[in-house]
Amino acid sequence: MFDVVVIGAGAAGLVAAFRAAERGRRVLLLEKNRKPGVKILMSGGTRCNITQATDERGIVEAYGQPGKFLHSALAALGVQDTIDMFQAEGVATKVEETGKVFPVSNKATDVLDALLRRLKRSGAELALAEPVRELRRADAGFDVVTPHRVIAAPKVILTTGGKSYPGSGTTGDGYSWAQALGHTIVPPRPSLVPITVDAPWTAELRGITLPLVQVRILEAGRELARRKGSLLFAHFGLSGPVVLDVSRVVSGHPQPRSLTLEIDLLPGLSEQELDEYLRVESLQSGKKLLASVLATHLPRRLADAMLQQIGMPVERTAAALSRSDRANLVQTCKRLQLPIRGTLGFEKAEVTAGGIALSEVDSRTMQSKLVPGLFLAGEILDLDGPIGGYNFQAAWSTGWLAGSHV
C-alpha cells in the first residue's frame, strides 16, 4: 500500500516524489517511458536551463497576471533554494549573460542524475515503462490503473506535463483524467515555439542570428505582443528566444494568418539616426556598395536581402541616395513586416500554454479544490512562462509544494 502515487517522472514529478518520501510518505512514482526525465535531457539544447537568475518576484512578474499563483510555491522552494538543491548533489551552476542558470558542465544528464540520486535516497519507488491507463476515484481515495496492476492510494500527484515535444512522452494524458474527475481544461496550445511566415525569401537567410532585435505581433496595426532579444532565421521562418517568447499569441489566435510579425532589426538606432547614417555615408563613401554600408550594422546576406526587398540591386553604390530611397531602407530595417502563417506546433514547442484551470487548484498546497487528495503540479497547469528557466522553476517549485502537503 502506498500513501502517494505520483504520475509522471519529469521535473515536477521527481521533486514531488522525493519531497513526499523525505517526509515519511510511502511513494510510488510511475513513468510510462523506459527512462525518467526525458524532457529534462532535451531541454536547453541538452544543457538544461535550471532556472533564471532573479528573485521570486522576478519569476512571478515574468508570468504576468497568472504569476501570483506561484507565490506559495516559490516561498516553499525559491530560486536560490533550487540552485542550492542541485549544488548539494554536486551540480555546480553558472549564470549566463541572459540570466539563464545552467550546470557548469553544460550537461542536462548531470541535472537528471542529481534528481535521481535524491529520489533513490528518499526511498520513493520508481516504476518505469508503466503507463497509467485510468485514474478514478475509489473508497480508499483513488485507483490508478496500469497494464500490470491497479494501485490503490489515498493521494495522487498528477505531473504528466502538457503536450509539447510529444516525442518525449508528453502527450497530454493527464488532461483527460483531470477532466473526468471534474476539472476544466483550458485548451492546450503550443508555446515557446518557432513561427512560420509567408515570406519565402527569408529561407535564404537561414542560419543568420541577430543578437538583439525587437519583434512585435500586429493584428490590423494593433500590437498584441512585443519583445526584445535574439532572433534566428530558419528555412521555415523564424526562431530564437525573442520569437519563441511571442509565439503563444500566434498559437492562441483563431486566425494566425491575420497576424503580422514586425521586426526592428536595429533597435539600438532610432529611425532618425539610421537615416542620418545613410545620408552621411552616401555623401562621404559614395563609391562603396550600399550593402557594404548596411553591413556595418547587419550581416551582409541580410543587408543584400533588405536592398532586394525595396527593389534595389545588391550592386548599387551608396552614392546619390535620395531621401525617398533612405526612407524606404529605414522602414525596411526598422519595421520589416512578415505575414505570419502559424507555428511549428507541439512537435517543436518547448512548453504548453493552457491546461488545468488555476482557479480550481489551491495555490497554497497544489491540491485540487474539486477532488480532495488530488494534487497537480508542473506543466499540466494552465501556467506558461517566457524562455529562460522560468518554466523549470515553476515545475520544481509546484512539485516541491505538492510533495510537502500530501
RAZI-V402785 format. One record per residue. N is the residue number from 1. RES is the residue in three letters. SS is DSSP state (a for helix, b for strand, c for the rest). OMEGA is omega in whole degrees, 0 to 359 (* if undefined). D_CENTER is the distance of its C-alpha to the mean C-alpha in whole Angstrom. Layout:
# RAZI-V402785
N,RES,SS,OMEGA,D_CENTER
N,RES,SS,OMEGA,D_CENTER
This chain:
# RAZI-V402785
1,MET,c,178,37
2,PHE,b,175,34
3,ASP,b,185,33
4,VAL,b,169,29
5,VAL,b,176,27
6,VAL,b,183,24
7,ILE,b,179,22
8,GLY,c,184,19
9,ALA,c,171,19
10,GLY,c,184,15
11,ALA,a,182,14
12,ALA,a,184,15
13,GLY,a,179,18
14,LEU,a,181,20
15,VAL,a,179,20
16,ALA,a,183,21
17,ALA,a,182,24
18,PHE,a,177,25
19,ARG,a,179,25
20,ALA,a,181,27
21,ALA,a,179,29
22,GLU,a,178,30
23,ARG,c,175,31
24,GLY,c,179,34
25,ARG,c,174,32
26,ARG,c,191,33
27,VAL,b,170,29
28,LEU,b,177,29
29,LEU,b,182,25
30,LEU,b,178,25
31,GLU,c,183,22
32,LYS,c,178,23
33,ASN,c,177,22
34,ARG,c,178,25
35,LYS,c,176,22
36,PRO,c,170,20
37,GLY,c,183,17
38,VAL,a,183,16
39,LYS,a,175,12
40,ILE,a,182,13
41,LEU,a,181,15
42,MET,a,193,13
43,SER,a,176,10
44,GLY,a,182,10
45,GLY,a,183,13
46,THR,a,178,14
47,ARG,c,180,14
48,CYS,c,177,12
49,ASN,b,191,10
50,ILE,b,182,12
51,THR,b,178,12
52,GLN,b,182,12
53,ALA,c,177,16
54,THR,c,175,17
55,ASP,c,183,19
56,GLU,a,179,18
57,ARG,a,179,19
58,GLY,a,177,16
59,ILE,a,181,13
60,VAL,a,183,15
61,GLU,a,181,15
62,ALA,a,180,12
63,TYR,c,182,11
64,GLY,a,184,14
65,GLN,a,181,17
66,PRO,a,184,15
67,GLY,a,182,15
68,LYS,a,177,18
69,PHE,a,186,18
70,LEU,a,185,17
71,HIS,a,183,20
72,SER,a,180,22
73,ALA,a,180,19
74,LEU,a,175,18
75,ALA,a,180,22
76,ALA,a,179,23
77,LEU,c,182,20
78,GLY,c,182,19
79,VAL,a,181,17
80,GLN,a,177,21
81,ASP,a,181,21
82,THR,a,178,18
83,ILE,a,179,19
84,ASP,a,180,23
85,MET,a,179,22
86,PHE,a,177,21
87,GLN,a,181,24
88,ALA,a,178,26
89,GLU,c,176,26
90,GLY,c,179,26
91,VAL,c,176,23
92,ALA,c,182,23
93,THR,b,178,20
94,LYS,b,178,20
95,VAL,b,178,18
96,GLU,c,185,17
97,GLU,c,182,18
98,THR,c,183,15
99,GLY,c,179,15
100,LYS,b,179,13
101,VAL,b,180,15
102,PHE,b,169,15
103,PRO,b,179,18
104,VAL,c,182,21
105,SER,c,186,22
106,ASN,c,182,19
107,LYS,c,176,19
108,ALA,a,179,16
109,THR,a,178,19
110,ASP,a,179,21
111,VAL,a,180,18
112,LEU,a,179,19
113,ASP,a,179,22
114,ALA,a,179,22
115,LEU,a,181,21
116,LEU,a,176,24
117,ARG,a,181,26
118,ARG,a,178,26
119,LEU,a,181,26
120,LYS,a,179,29
121,ARG,a,184,31
122,SER,a,182,30
123,GLY,c,176,32
124,ALA,c,179,29
125,GLU,b,180,30
126,LEU,b,178,27
127,ALA,b,183,28
128,LEU,c,180,26
129,ALA,c,178,27
130,GLU,c,182,27
131,PRO,c,175,25
132,VAL,b,179,26
133,ARG,b,184,28
134,GLU,b,173,29
135,LEU,b,183,28
136,ARG,b,176,31
137,ARG,b,179,33
138,ALA,b,182,36
139,ASP,c,182,39
140,ALA,c,183,38
141,GLY,b,181,34
142,PHE,b,165,32
143,ASP,b,176,33
144,VAL,b,187,30
145,VAL,b,174,31
146,THR,b,178,30
147,PRO,c,186,33
148,HIS,c,188,35
149,ARG,c,170,35
150,VAL,b,185,35
151,ILE,b,177,34
152,ALA,b,179,35
153,ALA,b,178,33
154,PRO,b,183,33
155,LYS,b,179,29
156,VAL,b,171,26
157,ILE,b,183,23
158,LEU,b,182,20
159,THR,c,185,17
160,THR,c,179,17
161,GLY,c,182,13
162,GLY,c,181,12
163,LYS,c,182,12
164,SER,c,184,9
165,TYR,c,183,11
166,PRO,a,177,14
167,GLY,a,179,16
168,SER,a,178,15
169,GLY,c,180,17
170,THR,c,185,14
171,THR,c,175,16
172,GLY,c,183,16
173,ASP,a,187,20
174,GLY,a,182,19
175,TYR,a,183,19
176,SER,a,178,23
177,TRP,a,180,24
178,ALA,a,180,23
179,GLN,a,179,24
180,ALA,a,178,28
181,LEU,c,174,28
182,GLY,c,183,28
183,HIS,c,174,24
184,THR,c,177,23
185,ILE,b,172,20
186,VAL,b,188,18
187,PRO,b,180,17
188,PRO,b,177,14
189,ARG,b,182,12
190,PRO,b,173,9
191,SER,b,187,6
192,LEU,c,186,4
193,VAL,c,177,8
194,PRO,c,181,11
195,ILE,b,177,14
196,THR,b,183,17
197,VAL,b,175,20
198,ASP,c,179,24
199,ALA,c,187,25
200,PRO,a,183,26
201,TRP,a,181,28
202,THR,a,179,24
203,ALA,a,179,24
204,GLU,a,182,27
205,LEU,a,185,24
206,ARG,c,181,22
207,GLY,c,179,21
208,ILE,c,176,22
209,THR,b,174,19
210,LEU,b,187,20
211,PRO,b,180,19
212,LEU,b,172,19
213,VAL,b,170,19
214,GLN,b,176,18
215,VAL,b,175,17
216,ARG,b,170,18
217,ILE,b,184,18
218,LEU,b,171,21
219,GLU,b,183,23
220,ALA,c,178,27
221,GLY,c,181,27
222,ARG,b,183,25
223,GLU,b,178,22
224,LEU,b,180,19
225,ALA,b,179,16
226,ARG,b,179,16
227,ARG,b,171,14
228,LYS,b,178,16
229,GLY,b,184,14
230,SER,b,182,15
231,LEU,b,178,15
232,LEU,b,172,16
233,PHE,b,180,19
234,ALA,b,184,19
235,HIS,c,182,21
236,PHE,c,185,19
237,GLY,b,188,18
238,LEU,b,177,16
239,SER,b,184,12
240,GLY,c,186,11
241,PRO,a,184,9
242,VAL,a,178,11
243,VAL,a,180,11
244,LEU,a,184,7
245,ASP,a,178,7
246,VAL,a,188,10
247,SER,a,182,10
248,ARG,a,177,10
249,VAL,a,181,13
250,VAL,a,183,14
251,SER,a,181,13
252,GLY,c,183,15
253,HIS,c,181,18
254,PRO,c,180,21
255,GLN,c,184,22
256,PRO,a,180,20
257,ARG,a,176,22
258,SER,a,185,24
259,LEU,b,177,21
260,THR,b,174,22
261,LEU,b,179,19
262,GLU,b,182,21
263,ILE,b,168,21
264,ASP,b,184,23
265,LEU,c,184,23
266,LEU,c,183,25
267,PRO,c,179,24
268,GLY,c,179,26
269,LEU,c,173,29
270,SER,c,178,31
271,GLU,a,180,32
272,GLN,a,180,35
273,GLU,a,179,35
274,LEU,a,178,34
275,ASP,a,180,37
276,GLU,a,178,39
277,TYR,a,180,38
278,LEU,a,179,38
279,ARG,a,181,42
280,VAL,a,180,43
281,GLU,a,179,42
282,SER,a,180,44
283,LEU,a,189,47
284,GLN,a,184,47
285,SER,c,186,45
286,GLY,c,182,46
287,LYS,c,179,47
288,LYS,c,170,43
289,LEU,b,180,41
290,LEU,a,178,39
291,ALA,a,178,36
292,SER,a,176,37
293,VAL,a,179,37
294,LEU,a,184,33
295,ALA,c,171,32
296,THR,c,184,33
297,HIS,c,184,30
298,LEU,c,172,28
299,PRO,c,187,28
300,ARG,a,180,31
301,ARG,a,179,29
302,LEU,a,178,27
303,ALA,a,177,31
304,ASP,a,182,33
305,ALA,a,180,30
306,MET,a,177,30
307,LEU,a,180,34
308,GLN,a,181,34
309,GLN,a,179,32
310,ILE,c,173,35
311,GLY,c,178,38
312,MET,c,176,39
313,PRO,c,183,40
314,VAL,c,180,38
315,GLU,c,179,42
316,ARG,c,176,42
317,THR,b,183,44
318,ALA,c,184,43
319,ALA,c,173,46
320,ALA,c,178,47
321,LEU,c,185,44
322,SER,c,179,44
323,ARG,a,181,43
324,SER,a,176,41
325,ASP,a,180,40
326,ARG,a,182,38
327,ALA,a,178,37
328,ASN,a,181,36
329,LEU,a,178,34
330,VAL,a,181,33
331,GLN,a,181,31
332,THR,a,181,29
333,CYS,a,185,28
334,LYS,a,182,27
335,ARG,c,179,26
336,LEU,b,185,25
337,GLN,b,181,24
338,LEU,b,178,23
339,PRO,b,182,23
340,ILE,b,174,20
341,ARG,b,181,20
342,GLY,b,178,17
343,THR,b,177,14
344,LEU,c,172,14
345,GLY,c,184,13
346,PHE,a,182,12
347,GLU,a,184,13
348,LYS,a,181,11
349,ALA,c,179,7
350,GLU,c,178,5
351,VAL,b,179,5
352,THR,b,168,8
353,ALA,b,186,9
354,GLY,b,182,13
355,GLY,b,183,15
356,ILE,b,184,18
357,ALA,c,183,19
358,LEU,a,182,19
359,SER,a,182,22
360,GLU,a,182,23
361,VAL,b,178,22
362,ASP,b,186,24
363,SER,c,180,21
364,ARG,c,184,24
365,THR,c,188,24
366,MET,c,177,21
367,GLN,b,175,24
368,SER,b,174,25
369,LYS,c,184,27
370,LEU,c,186,28
371,VAL,c,180,29
372,PRO,c,180,30
373,GLY,c,177,29
374,LEU,b,179,26
375,PHE,b,186,23
376,LEU,b,182,19
377,ALA,c,176,16
378,GLY,a,191,13
379,GLU,a,177,10
380,ILE,a,178,14
381,LEU,b,177,14
382,ASP,c,188,13
383,LEU,c,178,11
384,ASP,c,183,7
385,GLY,c,179,6
386,PRO,c,177,6
387,ILE,c,175,5
388,GLY,c,178,7
389,GLY,c,182,8
390,TYR,a,183,8
391,ASN,a,174,6
392,PHE,a,179,9
393,GLN,a,178,11
394,ALA,a,180,11
395,ALA,a,179,12
396,TRP,a,188,15
397,SER,a,179,16
398,THR,a,175,17
399,GLY,a,178,18
400,TRP,a,182,20
401,LEU,a,177,21
402,ALA,a,180,22
403,GLY,a,180,24
404,SER,a,187,26
405,HIS,a,177,27
406,VAL,c,*,28
